[in-house]
Amino acid sequence: MNRPKRMLLENIAWAHETAHADAQFFTRLAQGQSPKVLWIGCADSRVPAETVTNANPGDLFVHRNIANLFSPSDDNTMSVLEYAVRVLKVDHVIVCGHYGCGGVRASLLPQSSDLPHVNRRIAPLCALGERHRHELDAFDELDARANRLAELNVLEQVRLLRQHAIVCERDEPPLVHGWIFGLHDGLINVLASGYADEDETRATERAPITSLRAA
């Protein structure tokens, strides 16, 4: 049995099991969505937002792309942010990266001519790596450098989102959080809490989380 056919059969099983457990589940789902969280995550198949946070359908408004980048020049990203903040009125925006990120790792290596779209996508990551080259060069192993850059990337996207007009325009702007997921243990580490003052304290009190082994 091929994978798509297996997925369709699993969908039927899930729908039947869900309806059996809660007869009104799909009735409520069809009435509309009111998620409180916009999740900006990596497209990596190993980090599904709902699974790693044990969330239900309707809990998260999700945007995923290579290396969880916030790109103001990308209409896809901007339309998601605009709708989430202005229409859904989410209370939180979470940028979630992960250790062992292929997009981040690729930004530290020579670019492949076979991947022009990926190269354009990760260009901001390459630039971020250059800005932090001194810190990254202190790590002997490529995986360790990539994991530290993954942390720095999350923090950079948080900074860009907090400064963006769409996020700032509300009287009570959504809180922007920075998280990173560990493939080796399934746990999420908080890099930016959503509160700028608390994040400044956190930054002075802790060392980079990249002391963790490479995923």
C-alpha positions as CSV (number, residue, x, y, z in Angstrom):
1,M,0.0,0.0,0.0
2,N,1.5,3.4,-1.0
3,R,1.9,6.2,1.5
4,P,-1.0,8.5,0.3
5,K,-3.5,5.6,0.3
6,R,-2.3,4.7,3.9
7,M,-2.8,8.3,4.9
8,L,-6.4,8.4,3.6
9,L,-7.2,5.2,5.5
10,E,-5.7,6.7,8.7
11,N,-7.8,9.8,8.1
12,I,-11.0,7.7,8.1
13,A,-9.9,5.9,11.2
14,W,-9.1,9.2,13.0
15,A,-12.4,10.8,11.9
16,H,-14.4,7.9,13.2
17,E,-12.5,7.7,16.5
18,T,-12.7,11.4,17.1
19,A,-16.5,11.5,16.4
20,H,-17.0,8.5,18.6
21,A,-15.1,10.2,21.5
22,D,-16.8,13.6,21.0
23,A,-20.0,13.6,18.9
24,Q,-20.0,17.4,18.6
25,F,-16.3,17.8,17.7
26,F,-16.7,18.3,14.0
27,T,-19.8,20.5,14.4
28,R,-17.8,22.9,16.6
29,L,-14.8,22.7,14.2
30,A,-17.0,23.7,11.2
31,Q,-18.3,26.8,13.0
32,G,-15.1,28.6,12.7
33,Q,-11.7,29.1,14.3
34,S,-10.5,31.3,17.1
35,P,-6.9,30.2,17.9
36,K,-5.0,32.2,20.4
37,V,-1.6,31.3,19.0
38,L,0.2,31.9,15.7
39,W,3.0,29.3,15.3
40,I,5.8,30.1,12.9
41,G,7.8,26.9,12.6
42,C,10.2,25.0,10.4
43,A,8.8,22.9,7.5
44,D,10.9,19.9,8.8
45,S,8.6,16.9,9.0
46,R,9.9,16.0,12.4
47,V,8.5,19.1,14.1
48,P,4.7,19.1,13.6
49,A,3.3,22.0,15.8
50,E,0.2,20.2,17.0
51,T,2.0,17.0,17.9
52,V,4.9,18.4,19.8
53,T,2.6,20.7,21.9
54,N,-0.2,18.2,22.2
55,A,-2.6,20.7,20.6
56,N,-6.0,20.0,19.0
57,P,-7.3,21.1,15.6
58,G,-8.3,24.8,16.0
59,D,-5.8,25.6,18.7
60,L,-2.9,26.9,16.5
61,F,-2.8,29.0,13.4
62,V,0.3,27.6,11.7
63,H,2.8,28.9,9.2
64,R,5.8,26.7,8.4
65,N,8.8,27.3,6.1
66,I,12.4,26.4,5.6
67,A,14.2,27.4,8.9
68,N,11.3,29.2,10.5
69,L,12.1,32.5,8.9
70,F,10.0,35.7,9.1
71,S,10.3,37.4,5.7
72,P,8.5,40.8,5.4
73,S,9.0,40.6,1.6
74,D,7.2,37.2,1.4
75,D,3.5,37.6,0.7
76,N,2.7,34.2,2.1
77,T,4.3,35.0,5.5
78,M,2.8,38.5,5.6
79,S,-0.7,37.4,4.8
80,V,-0.5,34.8,7.6
81,L,0.7,37.4,10.1
82,E,-1.8,40.0,8.9
83,Y,-4.8,37.6,9.2
84,A,-3.6,36.2,12.5
85,V,-3.1,39.6,14.2
86,R,-5.9,41.6,12.6
87,V,-8.7,39.1,12.1
88,L,-8.1,36.2,14.5
89,K,-6.5,38.6,17.0
90,V,-4.1,36.0,18.4
91,D,-2.6,36.8,21.8
92,H,0.7,35.0,21.1
93,V,3.1,34.6,18.2
94,I,5.6,31.7,18.7
95,V,8.7,31.3,16.5
96,C,9.8,27.7,17.0
97,G,13.1,26.5,15.6
98,H,14.8,23.2,16.2
99,Y,18.2,21.7,16.7
100,G,19.5,19.7,13.8
101,C,17.8,22.1,11.3
102,G,18.9,21.3,7.7
103,G,18.2,24.8,6.5
104,V,20.4,26.4,9.2
105,R,23.1,23.8,8.6
106,A,23.0,24.5,4.8
107,S,23.6,28.2,5.5
108,L,27.0,27.4,6.9
109,L,28.1,25.3,3.9
110,P,28.8,26.2,0.3
111,Q,25.6,26.8,-1.6
112,S,24.3,24.1,-4.0
113,S,23.6,25.3,-7.5
114,D,20.8,22.7,-7.7
115,L,18.8,24.5,-5.0
116,P,18.4,28.1,-6.2
117,H,15.1,28.6,-4.3
118,V,16.5,27.2,-1.1
119,N,19.6,29.5,-1.5
120,R,17.4,32.6,-1.8
121,R,15.3,31.5,1.1
122,I,18.3,31.0,3.5
123,A,20.2,34.1,2.4
124,P,19.2,36.0,5.6
125,L,20.5,33.0,7.6
126,C,23.8,33.2,5.7
127,A,24.0,36.9,6.6
128,L,23.1,36.2,10.2
129,G,25.9,33.6,10.4
130,E,28.4,36.1,9.0
131,R,27.3,38.7,11.7
132,H,28.0,36.1,14.4
133,R,31.0,34.4,12.8
134,H,33.3,35.1,15.7
135,E,31.0,33.3,18.1
136,L,30.2,30.5,15.8
137,D,33.8,29.8,15.0
138,A,34.4,29.1,18.7
139,F,32.6,25.8,18.2
140,D,34.8,23.0,16.7
141,E,32.0,20.9,15.2
142,L,29.7,22.0,12.4
143,D,26.7,20.5,14.2
144,A,27.4,22.6,17.3
145,R,27.8,25.8,15.1
146,A,24.5,25.0,13.4
147,N,22.7,24.5,16.7
148,R,23.9,27.8,18.0
149,L,22.9,29.5,14.8
150,A,19.5,27.9,15.1
151,E,19.1,29.6,18.5
152,L,20.4,32.9,17.1
153,N,18.0,32.6,14.2
154,V,15.0,32.2,16.5
155,L,16.0,35.3,18.4
156,E,16.5,37.2,15.2
157,Q,13.0,36.3,14.0
158,V,11.5,37.3,17.3
159,R,13.3,40.7,17.1
160,L,12.0,41.3,13.6
161,L,8.4,40.4,14.5
162,R,8.4,42.5,17.6
163,Q,9.4,45.5,15.6
164,H,6.9,45.0,12.7
165,A,4.0,47.4,12.3
166,I,1.4,44.7,12.2
167,V,2.4,43.3,15.5
168,C,2.9,46.8,17.1
169,E,-0.3,48.4,15.9
170,R,-2.7,46.9,18.4
171,D,-3.3,48.6,21.8
172,E,-2.3,45.2,23.4
173,P,0.1,43.6,20.9
174,P,0.5,39.9,20.8
175,L,3.4,38.6,22.8
176,V,6.2,37.2,20.6
177,H,8.0,34.1,22.0
178,G,11.1,32.3,20.8
179,W,11.3,28.5,21.3
180,I,13.6,25.7,20.1
181,F,12.7,22.0,19.9
182,G,15.1,19.2,20.7
183,L,14.9,16.3,18.3
184,H,17.0,14.2,20.8
185,D,14.6,14.5,23.7
186,G,11.3,16.0,22.3
187,L,11.5,19.0,24.7
188,I,11.1,22.7,23.9
189,N,13.5,25.2,25.4
190,V,12.4,28.9,25.8
191,L,14.8,31.4,24.2
192,A,12.5,34.4,24.4
193,S,9.6,34.4,26.8
194,G,7.4,37.1,25.2
195,Y,8.4,39.7,27.7
196,A,11.3,41.9,26.6
197,D,12.5,42.7,30.2
198,E,12.5,39.1,31.2
199,D,14.3,38.1,28.0
200,E,17.1,40.6,28.7
201,T,17.5,39.1,32.2
202,R,17.5,35.6,30.7
203,A,20.2,36.6,28.2
204,T,22.6,37.8,30.9
205,E,22.0,34.8,33.2
206,R,22.3,31.8,30.9
207,A,24.8,30.4,28.5
208,P,23.8,29.3,25.0
209,I,21.7,26.1,25.0
210,T,24.0,24.6,22.4
211,S,25.8,22.8,25.2
212,L,23.2,20.2,24.3
213,R,24.5,17.5,22.0
214,A,23.7,17.8,18.3
215,A,20.4,16.4,17.3
